[in-house]
């Protein structure tokens, strides 16, 4: 499995609108591509200067699923995000390979 992590720092002035849009539109659109098993929207805690930071993690079914998502869907979905919140955010993406899992019993 591969975890696709998107960290976004969003301007406080549009943070509520952004969060609503992410919950109701963007994350469902990403999940509806069929390339991810699950996703999580997390608040990043720490020092913030004029923004609020979130991390959205998507767990892909496979590396191939993630590659297909990035080739066929990501450009349009990222463009929609940029168009809607132009100049109000900074984002970076990280790919993580799951090497082991531990669960409480």
N, CA, C and O atoms as a GROMACS GRO file, in nm:
protein
  420
    1UNK      N    1   0.083  -0.119   0.000
    1UNK     CA    2   0.000   0.000   0.000
    1UNK      C    3   0.087   0.125   0.000
    1UNK      O    4   0.200   0.125   0.048
    2UNK      N    5   0.030   0.229  -0.055
    2UNK     CA    6   0.099   0.356  -0.061
    2UNK      C    7   0.007   0.463  -0.003
    2UNK      O    8  -0.112   0.468  -0.033
    3UNK      N    9   0.064   0.548   0.081
    3UNK     CA   10  -0.011   0.659   0.138
    3UNK      C   11   0.029   0.785   0.061
    3UNK      O   12   0.147   0.817   0.048
    4UNK      N   13  -0.071   0.854   0.013
    4UNK     CA   14  -0.053   0.981  -0.057
    4UNK      C   15  -0.097   1.088   0.041
    4UNK      O   16  -0.214   1.097   0.076
    5UNK      N   17  -0.002   1.171   0.084
    5UNK     CA   18  -0.031   1.274   0.183
    5UNK      C   19  -0.023   1.411   0.118
    5UNK      O   20   0.074   1.443   0.050
    6UNK      N   21  -0.126   1.492   0.139
    6UNK     CA   22  -0.128   1.628   0.089
    6UNK      C   23  -0.140   1.720   0.210
    6UNK      O   24  -0.238   1.713   0.284
    7UNK      N   25  -0.040   1.804   0.230
    7UNK     CA   26  -0.041   1.899   0.341
    7UNK      C   27  -0.070   2.038   0.284
    7UNK      O   28  -0.003   2.084   0.192
    8UNK      N   29  -0.170   2.102   0.341
    8UNK     CA   30  -0.215   2.232   0.291
    8UNK      C   31  -0.221   2.332   0.406
    8UNK      O   32  -0.282   2.305   0.509
    9UNK      N   33  -0.156   2.446   0.386
    9UNK     CA   34  -0.170   2.559   0.478
    9UNK      C   35  -0.262   2.658   0.408
    9UNK      O   36  -0.230   2.708   0.301
   10UNK      N   37  -0.375   2.685   0.470
   10UNK     CA   38  -0.478   2.769   0.408
   10UNK      C   39  -0.494   2.898   0.487
   10UNK      O   40  -0.489   2.897   0.610
   11UNK      N   41  -0.513   3.007   0.419
   11UNK     CA   42  -0.532   3.138   0.481
   11UNK      C   43  -0.651   3.132   0.577
   11UNK      O   44  -0.756   3.077   0.543
   12UNK      N   45  -0.634   3.189   0.695
   12UNK     CA   46  -0.740   3.186   0.796
   12UNK      C   47  -0.871   3.247   0.746
   12UNK      O   48  -0.979   3.205   0.787
   13UNK      N   49  -0.862   3.346   0.658
   13UNK     CA   50  -0.982   3.413   0.607
   13UNK      C   51  -1.072   3.323   0.524
   13UNK      O   52  -1.191   3.350   0.512
   14UNK      N   53  -1.017   3.216   0.467
   14UNK     CA   54  -1.098   3.126   0.385
   14UNK      C   55  -1.097   2.983   0.439
   14UNK      O   56  -1.146   2.891   0.373
   15UNK      N   57  -1.042   2.964   0.558
   15UNK     CA   58  -1.026   2.830   0.613
   15UNK      C   59  -1.158   2.755   0.628
   15UNK      O   60  -1.166   2.637   0.596
   16UNK      N   61  -1.263   2.822   0.676
   16UNK     CA   62  -1.391   2.754   0.693
   16UNK      C   63  -1.451   2.714   0.559
   16UNK      O   64  -1.503   2.604   0.543
   17UNK      N   65  -1.444   2.805   0.462
   17UNK     CA   66  -1.493   2.775   0.327
   17UNK      C   67  -1.415   2.659   0.266
   17UNK      O   68  -1.473   2.569   0.205
   18UNK      N   69  -1.283   2.662   0.282
   18UNK     CA   70  -1.196   2.556   0.229
   18UNK      C   71  -1.230   2.422   0.290
   18UNK      O   72  -1.243   2.322   0.220
   19UNK      N   73  -1.245   2.419   0.423
   19UNK     CA   74  -1.275   2.295   0.493
   19UNK      C   75  -1.408   2.236   0.446
   19UNK      O   76  -1.419   2.116   0.424
   20UNK      N   77  -1.508   2.321   0.431
   20UNK     CA   78  -1.639   2.276   0.382
   20UNK      C   79  -1.626   2.218   0.241
   20UNK      O   80  -1.681   2.112   0.212
   21UNK      N   81  -1.554   2.289   0.154
   21UNK     CA   82  -1.536   2.245   0.016
   21UNK      C   83  -1.459   2.114   0.010
   21UNK      O   84  -1.492   2.025  -0.069
   22UNK      N   85  -1.356   2.100   0.094
   22UNK     CA   86  -1.279   1.976   0.097
   22UNK      C   87  -1.367   1.859   0.139
   22UNK      O   88  -1.363   1.753   0.078
   23UNK      N   89  -1.446   1.878   0.243
   23UNK     CA   90  -1.532   1.771   0.295
   23UNK      C   91  -1.643   1.733   0.196
   23UNK      O   92  -1.672   1.615   0.176
   24UNK      N   93  -1.703   1.834   0.136
   24UNK     CA   94  -1.823   1.809   0.054
   24UNK      C   95  -1.793   1.786  -0.094
   24UNK      O   96  -1.873   1.723  -0.163
   25UNK      N   97  -1.679   1.835  -0.142
   25UNK     CA   98  -1.652   1.828  -0.285
   25UNK      C   99  -1.520   1.758  -0.318
   25UNK      O  100  -1.519   1.651  -0.380
   26UNK      N  101  -1.410   1.818  -0.276
   26UNK     CA  102  -1.280   1.770  -0.324
   26UNK      C  103  -1.247   1.628  -0.279
   26UNK      O  104  -1.216   1.542  -0.363
   27UNK      N  105  -1.251   1.602  -0.150
   27UNK     CA  106  -1.216   1.467  -0.103
   27UNK      C  107  -1.312   1.362  -0.161
   27UNK      O  108  -1.266   1.257  -0.205
   28UNK      N  109  -1.444   1.386  -0.163
   28UNK     CA  110  -1.532   1.289  -0.230
   28UNK      C  111  -1.496   1.269  -0.378
   28UNK      O  112  -1.504   1.157  -0.428
   29UNK      N  113  -1.458   1.377  -0.448
   29UNK     CA  114  -1.417   1.363  -0.588
   29UNK      C  115  -1.294   1.274  -0.602
   29UNK      O  116  -1.288   1.190  -0.691
   30UNK      N  117  -1.196   1.294  -0.514
   30UNK     CA  118  -1.076   1.210  -0.517
   30UNK      C  119  -1.113   1.064  -0.488
   30UNK      O  120  -1.068   0.974  -0.558
   31UNK      N  121  -1.194   1.043  -0.387
   31UNK     CA  122  -1.233   0.906  -0.352
   31UNK      C  123  -1.315   0.839  -0.463
   31UNK      O  124  -1.304   0.719  -0.485
   32UNK      N  125  -1.395   0.918  -0.533
   32UNK     CA  126  -1.478   0.863  -0.640
   32UNK      C  127  -1.399   0.822  -0.764
   32UNK      O  128  -1.455   0.762  -0.855
   33UNK      N  129  -1.269   0.852  -0.768
   33UNK     CA  130  -1.187   0.805  -0.879
   33UNK      C  131  -1.167   0.653  -0.870
   33UNK      O  132  -1.132   0.589  -0.970
   34UNK      N  133  -1.189   0.596  -0.752
   34UNK     CA  134  -1.176   0.451  -0.735
   34UNK      C  135  -1.035   0.402  -0.709
   34UNK      O  136  -1.011   0.282  -0.709
   35UNK      N  137  -0.940   0.493  -0.687
   35UNK     CA  138  -0.801   0.452  -0.669
   35UNK      C  139  -0.756   0.449  -0.524
   35UNK      O  140  -0.641   0.416  -0.495
   36UNK      N  141  -0.847   0.483  -0.432
   36UNK     CA  142  -0.810   0.488  -0.291
   36UNK      C  143  -0.909   0.408  -0.205
   36UNK      O  144  -1.029   0.407  -0.230
   37UNK      N  145  -0.854   0.344  -0.106
   37UNK     CA  146  -0.933   0.264  -0.012
   37UNK      C  147  -0.998   0.349   0.096
   37UNK      O  148  -1.112   0.326   0.134
   38UNK      N  149  -0.924   0.449   0.143
   38UNK     CA  150  -0.976   0.536   0.249
   38UNK      C  151  -0.898   0.666   0.251
   38UNK      O  152  -0.791   0.677   0.190
   39UNK      N  153  -0.952   0.764   0.321
   39UNK     CA  154  -0.883   0.891   0.337
   39UNK      C  155  -0.912   0.946   0.476
   39UNK      O  156  -1.009   0.910   0.542
   40UNK      N  157  -0.824   1.036   0.518
   40UNK     CA  158  -0.840   1.103   0.648
   40UNK      C  159  -0.805   1.249   0.631
   40UNK      O  160  -0.709   1.285   0.563
   41UNK      N  161  -0.884   1.333   0.694
   41UNK     CA  162  -0.859   1.477   0.697
   41UNK      C  163  -0.813   1.510   0.839
   41UNK      O  164  -0.888   1.489   0.935
   42UNK      N  165  -0.692   1.560   0.853
   42UNK     CA  166  -0.632   1.585   0.984
   42UNK      C  167  -0.590   1.730   0.997
   42UNK      O  168  -0.545   1.792   0.901
   43UNK      N  169  -0.604   1.784   1.116
   43UNK     CA  170  -0.554   1.918   1.147
   43UNK      C  171  -0.412   1.903   1.196
   43UNK      O  172  -0.384   1.820   1.283
   44UNK      N  173  -0.321   1.982   1.144
   44UNK     CA  174  -0.182   1.983   1.189
   44UNK      C  175  -0.171   2.088   1.297
   44UNK      O  176  -0.209   2.204   1.277
   45UNK      N  177  -0.119   2.048   1.413
   45UNK     CA  178  -0.105   2.141   1.524
   45UNK      C  179   0.040   2.188   1.532
   45UNK      O  180   0.133   2.112   1.509
   46UNK      N  181   0.056   2.314   1.564
   46UNK     CA  182   0.190   2.371   1.576
   46UNK      C  183   0.184   2.519   1.549
   46UNK      O  184   0.076   2.579   1.545
   47UNK      N  185   0.300   2.577   1.530
   47UNK     CA  186   0.306   2.721   1.504
   47UNK      C  187   0.250   2.751   1.366
   47UNK      O  188   0.287   2.689   1.267
   48UNK      N  189   0.160   2.848   1.362
   48UNK     CA  190   0.099   2.887   1.236
   48UNK      C  191   0.108   3.038   1.223
   48UNK      O  192   0.080   3.110   1.319
   49UNK      N  193   0.146   3.084   1.108
   49UNK     CA  194   0.159   3.227   1.084
   49UNK      C  195   0.061   3.268   0.975
   49UNK      O  196   0.093   3.266   0.856
   50UNK      N  197  -0.060   3.306   1.017
   50UNK     CA  198  -0.159   3.354   0.922
   50UNK      C  199  -0.232   3.246   0.846
   50UNK      O  200  -0.304   3.275   0.751
   51UNK      N  201  -0.215   3.122   0.887
   51UNK     CA  202  -0.282   3.013   0.817
   51UNK      C  203  -0.316   2.900   0.910
   51UNK      O  204  -0.272   2.895   1.024
   52UNK      N  205  -0.395   2.809   0.859
   52UNK     CA  206  -0.433   2.687   0.930
   52UNK      C  207  -0.384   2.572   0.844
   52UNK      O  208  -0.401   2.574   0.722
   53UNK      N  209  -0.323   2.471   0.905
   53UNK     CA  210  -0.264   2.363   0.827
   53UNK      C  211  -0.338   2.232   0.849
   53UNK      O  212  -0.372   2.195   0.962
   54UNK      N  213  -0.360   2.164   0.738
   54UNK     CA  214  -0.427   2.033   0.738
   54UNK      C  215  -0.343   1.934   0.659
   54UNK      O  216  -0.267   1.972   0.569
   55UNK      N  217  -0.358   1.808   0.693
   55UNK     CA  218  -0.297   1.699   0.616
   55UNK      C  219  -0.411   1.606   0.576
   55UNK      O  220  -0.491   1.563   0.659
   56UNK      N  221  -0.416   1.576   0.448
   56UNK     CA  222  -0.516   1.482   0.397
   56UNK      C  223  -0.439   1.360   0.350
   56UNK      O  224  -0.352   1.371   0.263
   57UNK      N  225  -0.471   1.245   0.406
   57UNK     CA  226  -0.403   1.122   0.366
   57UNK      C  227  -0.501   1.033   0.291
   57UNK      O  228  -0.616   1.016   0.330
   58UNK      N  229  -0.450   0.979   0.183
   58UNK     CA  230  -0.528   0.886   0.100
   58UNK      C  231  -0.451   0.755   0.094
   58UNK      O  232  -0.332   0.755   0.061
   59UNK      N  233  -0.516   0.645   0.125
   59UNK     CA  234  -0.453   0.514   0.120
   59UNK      C  235  -0.491   0.446  -0.011
   59UNK      O  236  -0.607   0.410  -0.032
   60UNK      N  237  -0.393   0.431  -0.099
   60UNK     CA  238  -0.421   0.371  -0.230
   60UNK      C  239  -0.420   0.219  -0.219
   60UNK      O  240  -0.362   0.161  -0.127
   61UNK      N  241  -0.488   0.156  -0.314
   61UNK     CA  242  -0.490   0.011  -0.319
   61UNK      C  243  -0.354  -0.044  -0.360
   61UNK      O  244  -0.313  -0.152  -0.316
   62UNK      N  245  -0.283   0.029  -0.446
   62UNK     CA  246  -0.153  -0.016  -0.495
   62UNK      C  247  -0.077   0.103  -0.552
   62UNK      O  248  -0.133   0.211  -0.570
   63UNK      N  249   0.050   0.082  -0.579
   63UNK     CA  250   0.130   0.186  -0.642
   63UNK      C  251   0.076   0.218  -0.781
   63UNK      O  252   0.077   0.333  -0.824
   64UNK      N  253   0.030   0.115  -0.852
   64UNK     CA  254  -0.028   0.137  -0.984
   64UNK      C  255  -0.153   0.224  -0.976
   64UNK      O  256  -0.173   0.311  -1.060
   65UNK      N  257  -0.238   0.200  -0.875
   65UNK     CA  258  -0.356   0.284  -0.857
   65UNK      C  259  -0.317   0.429  -0.834
   65UNK      O  260  -0.378   0.520  -0.891
   66UNK      N  261  -0.217   0.450  -0.753
   66UNK     CA  262  -0.172   0.586  -0.726
   66UNK      C  263  -0.118   0.651  -0.854
   66UNK      O  264  -0.147   0.767  -0.883
   67UNK      N  265  -0.038   0.576  -0.930
   67UNK     CA  266   0.017   0.629  -1.055
   67UNK      C  267  -0.094   0.664  -1.153
   67UNK      O  268  -0.088   0.768  -1.219
   68UNK      N  269  -0.194   0.580  -1.163
   68UNK     CA  270  -0.307   0.607  -1.252
   68UNK      C  271  -0.382   0.731  -1.207
   68UNK      O  272  -0.418   0.815  -1.289
   69UNK      N  273  -0.405   0.743  -1.077
   69UNK     CA  274  -0.470   0.863  -1.022
   69UNK      C  275  -0.390   0.987  -1.061
   69UNK      O  276  -0.446   1.085  -1.109
   70UNK      N  277  -0.260   0.983  -1.040
   70UNK     CA  278  -0.176   1.100  -1.066
   70UNK      C  279  -0.174   1.137  -1.215
   70UNK      O  280  -0.166   1.255  -1.249
   71UNK      N  281  -0.180   1.039  -1.301
   71UNK     CA  282  -0.178   1.065  -1.445
   71UNK      C  283  -0.312   1.113  -1.498
   71UNK      O  284  -0.318   1.206  -1.579
   72UNK      N  285  -0.421   1.049  -1.453
   72UNK     CA  286  -0.552   1.072  -1.514
   72UNK      C  287  -0.643   1.169  -1.440
   72UNK      O  288  -0.730   1.232  -1.501
   73UNK      N  289  -0.625   1.183  -1.309
   73UNK     CA  290  -0.720   1.261  -1.230
   73UNK      C  291  -0.660   1.380  -1.157
   73UNK      O  292  -0.723   1.485  -1.147
   74UNK      N  293  -0.538   1.364  -1.105
   74UNK     CA  294  -0.479   1.468  -1.020
   74UNK      C  295  -0.468   1.604  -1.088
   74UNK      O  296  -0.499   1.705  -1.025
   75UNK      N  297  -0.425   1.612  -1.214
   75UNK     CA  298  -0.410   1.745  -1.273
   75UNK      C  299  -0.540   1.827  -1.271
   75UNK      O  300  -0.538   1.945  -1.237
   76UNK      N  301  -0.651   1.766  -1.307
   76UNK     CA  302  -0.779   1.839  -1.308
   76UNK      C  303  -0.823   1.875  -1.166
   76UNK      O  304  -0.866   1.987  -1.141
   77UNK      N  305  -0.813   1.780  -1.073
   77UNK     CA  306  -0.857   1.805  -0.936
   77UNK      C  307  -0.770   1.911  -0.869
   77UNK      O  308  -0.821   1.995  -0.795
   78UNK      N  309  -0.641   1.908  -0.895
   78UNK     CA  310  -0.552   2.010  -0.838
   78UNK      C  311  -0.581   2.147  -0.900
   78UNK      O  312  -0.574   2.249  -0.832
   79UNK      N  313  -0.611   2.148  -1.029
   79UNK     CA  314  -0.643   2.275  -1.096
   79UNK      C  315  -0.770   2.337  -1.038
   79UNK      O  316  -0.777   2.458  -1.021
   80UNK      N  317  -0.870   2.254  -1.009
   80UNK     CA  318  -0.995   2.304  -0.947
   80UNK      C  319  -0.964   2.368  -0.812
   80UNK      O  320  -1.016   2.475  -0.780
   81UNK      N  321  -0.880   2.302  -0.733
   81UNK     CA  322  -0.841   2.355  -0.602
   81UNK      C  323  -0.768   2.488  -0.618
   81UNK      O  324  -0.799   2.585  -0.548
   82UNK      N  325  -0.673   2.492  -0.709
   82UNK     CA  326  -0.596   2.614  -0.730
   82UNK      C  327  -0.684   2.728  -0.778
   82UNK      O  328  -0.670   2.841  -0.732
   83UNK      N  329  -0.775   2.699  -0.870
   83UNK     CA  330  -0.865   2.803  -0.921
   83UNK      C  331  -0.952   2.861  -0.810
   83UNK      O  332  -0.972   2.982  -0.802
   84UNK      N  333  -1.002   2.774  -0.723
   84UNK     CA  334  -1.093   2.818  -0.618
   84UNK      C  335  -1.021   2.894  -0.507
   84UNK      O  336  -1.078   2.987  -0.449
   85UNK      N  337  -0.897   2.857  -0.477
   85UNK     CA  338  -0.827   2.916  -0.362
   85UNK      C  339  -0.692   2.979  -0.402
   85UNK      O  340  -0.599   2.984  -0.322
   86UNK      N  341  -0.683   3.027  -0.524
   86UNK     CA  342  -0.561   3.088  -0.577
   86UNK      C  343  -0.505   3.194  -0.482
   86UNK      O  344  -0.577   3.285  -0.439
   87UNK      N  345  -0.377   3.181  -0.448
   87UNK     CA  346  -0.310   3.278  -0.364
   87UNK      C  347  -0.344   3.269  -0.216
   87UNK      O  348  -0.296   3.350  -0.137
   88UNK      N  349  -0.426   3.172  -0.178
   88UNK     CA  350  -0.470   3.160  -0.039
   88UNK      C  351  -0.415   3.035   0.030
   88UNK      O  352  -0.451   3.007   0.145
   89UNK      N  353  -0.328   2.960  -0.038
   89UNK     CA  354  -0.279   2.836   0.021
   89UNK      C  355  -0.139   2.803  -0.027
   89UNK      O  356  -0.090   2.855  -0.128
   90UNK      N  357  -0.076   2.715   0.048
   90UNK     CA  358   0.050   2.652   0.007
   90UNK      C  359   0.030   2.503   0.031
   90UNK      O  360  -0.025   2.464   0.134
   91UNK      N  361   0.076   2.421  -0.062
   91UNK     CA  362   0.055   2.277  -0.049
   91UNK      C  363   0.181   2.202  -0.089
   91UNK      O  364   0.258   2.246  -0.174
   92UNK      N  365   0.201   2.086  -0.026
   92UNK     CA  366   0.304   1.995  -0.073
   92UNK      C  367   0.253   1.853  -0.056
   92UNK      O  368   0.171   1.824   0.032
   93UNK      N  369   0.303   1.765  -0.141
   93UNK     CA  370   0.256   1.628  -0.146
   93UNK      C  371   0.371   1.533  -0.114
   93UNK      O  372   0.486   1.557  -0.152
   94UNK      N  373   0.338   1.425  -0.042
   94UNK     CA  374   0.436   1.326  -0.003
   94UNK      C  375   0.380   1.187  -0.031
   94UNK      O  376   0.262   1.161  -0.006
   95UNK      N  377   0.464   1.099  -0.083
   95UNK     CA  378   0.426   0.959  -0.102
   95UNK      C  379   0.497   0.875   0.003
   95UNK      O  380   0.618   0.889   0.024
   96UNK      N  381   0.422   0.789   0.069
   96UNK     CA  382   0.478   0.705   0.174
   96UNK      C  383   0.445   0.559   0.141
   96UNK      O  384   0.330   0.526   0.113
   97UNK      N  385   0.545   0.473   0.144
   97UNK     CA  386   0.522   0.330   0.125
   97UNK      C  387   0.501   0.266   0.262
   97UNK      O  388   0.585   0.282   0.351
   98UNK      N  389   0.392   0.196   0.279
   98UNK     CA  390   0.364   0.127   0.405
   98UNK      C  391   0.450   0.002   0.408
   98UNK      O  392   0.438  -0.085   0.321
   99UNK      N  393   0.538  -0.008   0.508
   99UNK     CA  394   0.625  -0.125   0.518
   99UNK      C  395   0.578  -0.223   0.625
   99UNK      O  396   0.617  -0.340   0.625
  100UNK      N  397   0.495  -0.175   0.716
  100UNK     CA  398   0.442  -0.263   0.820
  100UNK      C  399   0.324  -0.193   0.886
  100UNK      O  400   0.316  -0.070   0.886
  101UNK      N  401   0.233  -0.271   0.941
  101UNK     CA  402   0.118  -0.217   1.011
  101UNK      C  403   0.108  -0.280   1.149
  101UNK      O  404   0.138  -0.398   1.167
  102UNK      N  405   0.065  -0.200   1.245
  102UNK     CA  406   0.046  -0.248   1.382
  102UNK      C  407  -0.089  -0.200   1.429
  102UNK      O  408  -0.121  -0.081   1.415
  103UNK      N  409  -0.169  -0.288   1.485
  103UNK     CA  410  -0.302  -0.251   1.534
  103UNK      C  411  -0.319  -0.303   1.676
  103UNK      O  412  -0.267  -0.409   1.712
  104UNK      N  413  -0.392  -0.227   1.756
  104UNK     CA  414  -0.418  -0.274   1.891
  104UNK      C  415  -0.524  -0.382   1.885
  104UNK      O  416  -0.607  -0.387   1.793
  105UNK      N  417  -0.520  -0.467   1.983
  105UNK     CA  418  -0.614  -0.580   1.984
  105UNK      C  419  -0.728  -0.556   2.076
  105UNK      O  420  -0.816  -0.641   2.089
   0.00000   0.00000   0.00000
